[in-house]
Amino acid sequence: MQAYIIQDSGFRIQDSGSDTLIITPEKSIGIDEVRQIQTFLSRKPIQSPHNTVYLKDAHLLTIYAQNALLKILEEPPGNSEIYLVTDQPDMLLPTILSRVQISHITPISRIAPINPTGYNLDSLTTREQALGFLDGVENWIHDSINNSPLRPPLNLRGGSEGALYEIINKTRKYLKANCNIKLCLDYLAINLLSY
């Protein structure tokens, strides 16, 4: 089993069918929801290799629910993934935090495709958000190529897709090298527009 905390209040989940359980609380998450998770994870997956649980606003777990969830994390069922989505991980018990991997970047394989054409780059204020955005752009380009009705793969803007990936990878390299976030995104925008 793999368990993650996703620190992203804007995390968008793509429901992938009968092997996905999404819990979205109205006020709090109690023991009944944790029992639902336990029951769901105890069954074999039907369509995919594993069962996946998304617990939105995980910081709304009651103390009793957190202790019940801790038992699941301590004795994990096989073939399962649990995502605790919260922008307030400090509200969770330290014992839960010690048993999960904390991720600031939304896993692209688990979110709805991002269409970057209407995205406001000024809203990306942290390095993790900018890196997540780059992953989304790369995924969007990849999906555009693979889902094109044209075969061989569609050439975007009349050129090679490899050049687009190269621009994204250079921007990612600059971000990881601790360059100014705004300058990195400006570099990305200018090069994509001039491409």
ABEGO torsion letter per residue (X at the ends): XBBBBBBBAABBBBBAEAABBBBBBAABBBAAAAAAAAAAAABBBAABABBBBBBBGAAABBAAAAAAAAAAAABBBBGBBBBBBBABAAABBAAAAAABBBBABBBAAABBBBBAAABBAAABABAAAAAAAAAAAAAAAAAAAAABABOBBBBBGGBBAAAAAAAAAAAAAAAAAGBBAAAAAAAAAAAAAAX
